[in-house]
Amino acid sequence: MYSSLYICGMNTILLIGAGKSTTVLIDYLIREAAIHHWKLLVADADLNLAKSKINNSPNAEAVHLDLLNEQQRGRLIAGTDIVISMMPPGLHYLVAKDCLQFKKHLLTASYVDEKIKALQPQIDAANILFLCEMGLDPGIDHMSAMKIIHQIKDKGGTISSFKSHCGGLVAPESNDNPWHYKISWNPRNVVLAGNAGSVYKQDGQTIAIDYRDLFNTQNTVNIDEVGTLAYYANRDSLSYIPLYHLEEASTFMRTTLRYPQYFTGWNAIVHAGLTNDKNKVPEGIAFADWSQPLLPFVSNENRDQLAFLGLFDKTKIPAHLISSADVMQYLLETKLAMQPHDKDMIVMLHEFDYRLNGKSQSLQSSLVVKGENNLRTAMAKTVGLPLGIACKLILTQQLKITGLHIPTIKEIYEPVLKELEAEGIKFEESSS
């Protein structure tokens, strides 16, 4: 059914999914495949998309894959050495089951969900590596934070406060709409971001924030190259306290960054219930009629933003959009699309307060990465490269650990961060 690429005895990498965040990853894997005499299979439901990403490389092949076709999926995974899943998070489990059955290593950039956690004893017994949260956020955030945490603790320091901020933004030179935002990653994730609310630790207290209140207040940070950015707390920060070994910290928070103006418009949309993926949209209704619940939340500050998205248009909503979340995703993809010349930007900031040798100290570690265009984005670079580097480390036997992991241990983060620096992804630190 497939060519001889993955049955010729050489190491074969299977990448499942050829979407927005894979461009730089595929280029990296093709480059390494040429050096190490590996083969790369890029499998996607859209064969033409997969073909466009490999660009006729002799070291890669595009393959059509219906992920829900168990027989096809299993056959493909069985014939490879390592699998990178870039599918939506809910579909990783299908891939994980096959990787377990055929004893193949698995890499993802997504959070470890409960179903994959439940596989841990079987993963251990199979003597394979499932490495999850190996992208940007989660991923680079874990690695860069753990490097500093271990450095402080190795010197005898005690960390009292840790805040980690990360955002996928539009670069200043492409910041030309009232939202100060453009879509550089999965738009569905943008629509549903924060819908589970958030919980974190601040000054010794557990703070829980409901979804409707998540975008109300604008806590801000300043980044030298960027200026003032606002943040909202990510889902469950508390679960990372034991993973980071920061039980002694009185403040522990992981957040998402946006330009401050974004909050003004998105807060109204959330309060109006327009991101709900369970609200069914009546057939034949216009955008303006569907968005009626928004009217009480329209203000002088957000009117232009909401109008820019087309929320007040009299045109009918396309029939294939079933839920409110579908409609919002459609509007974001249509109105906030990255244009060919646009550049995105990744900003990450870690803030530490700690005591060392009887003195209170603070440390900030920041990262700013700009994209090249709407394909070779900063998001694609920072999500894809950690996965590619980890894949190379496994195939060259520089990373020999097995089991279910996220990249919080030195065996993973030290070599990956070193190569990321060589690829231009470098943190700047300042102390006070």
N, C-alpha and C positions, 0 to 999 in steps of 0.2 A: 504493500500500500504506500509506504514511504520509500524514499531513496535509500541508498546504502550508507548514508552519512553516519547513522547512529548504530550500525552493526559492524563497523569495520575495525573494532578493537581499540580505537582511540577514545580518550575521555570525551564525553558528550554532555553538554549543558542544555537543559530544556528550560526555556523561558515561556511561561504561560501568560499571555496578555501583552499587547503591543500598544497600549494606550498612551496618554499624555506624558506620563512620567518615565517612559522607557527609552527615549531617544538616546540619551547619554549613556545609559546602561548598556544598550545594544552596541553602540560604538566602542565602548570600553571592552566588552566581551569579545567582539570581533578582533580588536587589536591584540588582546591577550591570546585568543585562539590561534592567531597567525604565529605568535611567538612560540607557543607551547604545543602547537600541532593538535589543538582541540577542534571540536565541531560545536556549533551553536544551532539549536533548533528554536525558532520563534513561532509559537503556536497561538493562533487567534481565530475567533469566529469570522473575522474579516480578513480573508487571505490577502487581498490587495494591500491592506494596511500593513500587514506583516512583511509583505514583499517590499514595500516602500521603505521600511525601516532597515532592512538588511542591505539595501542598495547594491544588489548583485555581488555581494562578497562571496568568494569561493570557500570561505570558512563557515558560511551560515546557510541555512535553508529555512524558508517560510513554509509553514504547515497549517492547513485548516483544522481547527479543533472545535467541536461542539462539546463544551465542558460537561454537559449533562449526559452525554453519551458514555456510559460507564465502560463499555468495552473498548471504545476508541481511546478514551482517556487512559485506561489501564495499560493498553498496548504501548502507547507512546511513552508513558512514565517508566514502564518496565525496561525499555530499551535505552535508557539514559543513566548517567551517573549522579547527577545533581539537578534538582528542580528549583527554579525561582518562580514563585507565584506572584504575579502582579494583578490578580483578579480582585474584585471587590471583597472586603473582609468576610462576608457571609459565605463565600464560595471556597475559601481556603480549606475548609474541613474535607471537602470532596477530594482535593489534591492530597491533603495530609493522609487520609486513609489509604490511598494508593501508594504513597511514598512509604508508609509503614509496611504495607503488604509486600512490596518489592524491595524493601530495605534501601531506600534512596534518601540522601540528604535533602532537606528542604529549607529554603530561605524565603522569608516574607518581610515586608516593610510595615506590616499591620500589627496592632495590639494582639497579644495572646488572648484568645477567648476561652471560655470555660470548656468548650467541647475539645479544643486542642490540649488544654491543661489536663483534661481527663485521660489523654493518651500517654501521659508522661511515663508511667511504668512500662508500657509497651515500647516506647521510644528507647528507654534505657536498655531494655532487654534486647532490642534489635541492634544495639551498638551503632546507631546512626545519630546524626546531628540535625535537630530542628532548631534553627536560629531565627527567631521572630523579632519584630520591632527593630529592624536593621535598616531603617531609612533615615529620614531627617528628624522628624518628631512624630513618632518615637524612633530613636536611633542615634543620630549624631548628638542629640541632647544628652542621652544616657552616657555615651562614651566620654564626651568632653566634661560633663559634670563629675563622673566617677574618677577621672584622672585627677581633678583638683581635690575632691574629697579624700582620696587616698594620699595625696601629697600633704594635705593639712594634717590628717590623722597620723601619718608616718612621722611627722615632726612633733607629735604630742599635742596637737591642737584639738579644741572642742568646738564644733559648729553649732551655733545657736539659731541661725536663720538661713534658709535656702529658698531662693525664688528662681525659677527657670522660665524664661519667656521665649517664645518662638512664633514667627509669623511669615507666611508667604504673601508678599505685597507687590505692588507695582512699583517699578523704579521711578525715581523723581522725574526723569526725562520723558516717561510715558504716562505720567499721572495727569490725565487730561479729561477726567469726568467727575461729576459731583460726588461719586462714591469713593473716589481715591482708591479704587480696587478694580482688578481684572482677574478673570478666572485662569489660573495657571495649574490647577490640579482638578481632581474629581469634583464636578459641580454639585453632585448629590451630597457629598460630604459637607460642602459649604452651606447648603440649604439646611441640613439637619444638625449642623455643629451646635453643640451645647444643649441639645434637646433633652438630655438626661439630667440637666442641672449640673452642679458641681459641689464638691466637698473638699475642704483643705484644712490645714492647721495654721492658726495665726495667734501669736502670743499665748501659746498654751491652750487655746480654745479650738474646738472643732467647729468649723463654719460650714453650713450647708446653704447653698443658693439655689433657688428654684429657677427653672428655665426662663420664666417670664421676667425675672429680675436680673438675669445674668448680664444684660446689656444696658442696665439702668445707669450704673455709675461708671465713671471713666477714671480708673486708676491709671497713672501714666508713668513712663520711664523715658529717659533721654539717651539717645545713641548719638555719638559725635558725628558720624557721617550722615545721619538721617534726620535727627531732631526728635521732637516729642511724638511718642506712640502710646496708644491706649491698649489695655489688656483686659481679658476676661479669663476667669479660672477654668481650667480644663476639668472635665468630668471628675474622676476620683483620684485626687493627688495622694490620699492617705495610703493607698495600696502600694505606693512606691517608697514609702518610708522604710519598711524593712528591707526592700531590695537595694536601697541606697545606704542601708545601715546608719540611718540618721534619726534613730529613736530619741536621741537627746535634744534634737532641735525643737525649739518652741514654735518656730514658723517653718512650714513646708508647703510650697505652692508651685504648681506647674500651670502656665498660662498660654494663651494665644494672643498675638499682637495684631493690631490693625491701626490704620491712621484714625485719629480721634473722630473725624466726621462720619466714619462708617457706622459707629455706634448710634448716631442720631437717627439714621434711616432704618437700620436693621432692628433697633429696639421697637419701633412702631410696627414693623412687619410681624415681629414675634408676638407682640401684644394683640395684634389683630387675628392671630391664628393662621396666617397665610403660609406657614411652613409645615403644617400638619400633613403627614402622609396618610392619614386615615380619613380626612375630610374629602368626600366625593364631590366632584365638580359637576353641576347640572349640564346636560348636553345643550349646546347652542348658546350658552351664556357668553356675554362680552366680558373682557378684562375689567372694565369699569364696574360692572354689576357684581362680578365675583369679589372685587376688592372693597365692596361697600363697608365691611367691618373695619377697614383701615381709617375711614374718615374721622372718627373721634381723635385719632392719634396724629393727624396731619398738622404740621406747624410751619411757621415761616422758615424754620431751620431745615426742615426735611422735605418740604414740598417739591423742590427741584429734583432731589434725589429720587423720590417716588415716581414723579412724572417721567424722569429719564428712563426708568425701567419699563415704562409702558403700562403701569398699573391703572391709569385712568383712561386708557384707550377704549374706543367704542367697538373695535374689531372683535370678532368672535374668537374664543379660545379654540385652538385646534382640537379636533375630536379625539385624538389619541392620548390627550392629557387627562388622566383619570382623577388624580388627587390634587389637593392644593400644593403639596410638595412638588408634584410633576410640573405644575404651572410655574412655580417659582424657579425651578431648575431651568425650564425653557426660557424664562425671561433673563435669567442670569447668563445663560449660554448665548443668548441672542444679543443682549445689550452690553454685557461686560466682557465680551470676547477679546482675547489677545489678538491684535492685528500683526501682520507679518513683521513689521518693523519694531513692534513693542518689546520692551525688556521688563522682566519681572525681577524681584529682589527677595532674598531670604535674609531675615534678621533674627539672630539668636542672642540672648543675653542671660548669663547666670550671675546672680547676686548672692554673695556669701558674707555673713557676719560670723566671726569666730574669735575665740580667745587662745592666745599662744604666748607662752612664757609670761603669764600674768597680765598681758595686754589685750585690749579689745581691738580687733582689726577688721577691715572690710576688703573684699576682693570682687572685682567685676571682670568677667570674661565675655567678650562679645565677638560675633561673627557677622559679617555682611558679605553676601555673594550676589552678584548681578548676572542675569541671563544674557545670552548673546542675541536671541531673537525669540519668536513665539514657539519654536520647536526645541532649540537648545536652551531651555529655560534654566534659571537658577534652581527651580523646584526639581526639574528632571535631573540636574547635576547632583543635588544634595540628597535626593531620594535614591537615585540609581547607583552612584559610585560606591557607597558603603556595601550595597548588595554585591556589586561586581568584585570589589576587593575581597570580601569575605569568601566569595565563590573561588577566586584564585587561590586564596590562602588554604582552602580545604583541598583543592585539587593538587596543589603543590606540596601538600602534607605539612605545611607550616602551622596549620590549625588542626589539631588532632582530637579535640574534645568531642564528646558525644553526649546525648541527652537533649533535653529541652532547655534552651537558653534565650536570654536577651543579653545585649552587649554591655553588661555591667562589670565584667571581670577583665583583669589585665591581659589575659591570653588573647582576648578578642580586641579590646579597645586600643592597646598599644600599637600593634602593627597596622590596624586600620587607620587610626589617626595620623600615623606617620606617613602613610601613602596619601591620605587626603590632603595633607599639607603640600606634598609634591604636586598634587592636582590643583593647588591654589585655594583650598578650603582651609583657612588658617585663623585661629582665634587670637585676639589681642587682649592682653590682660592689663589691668590697672589696680593699684592697691591704695588704701588710705587707712 
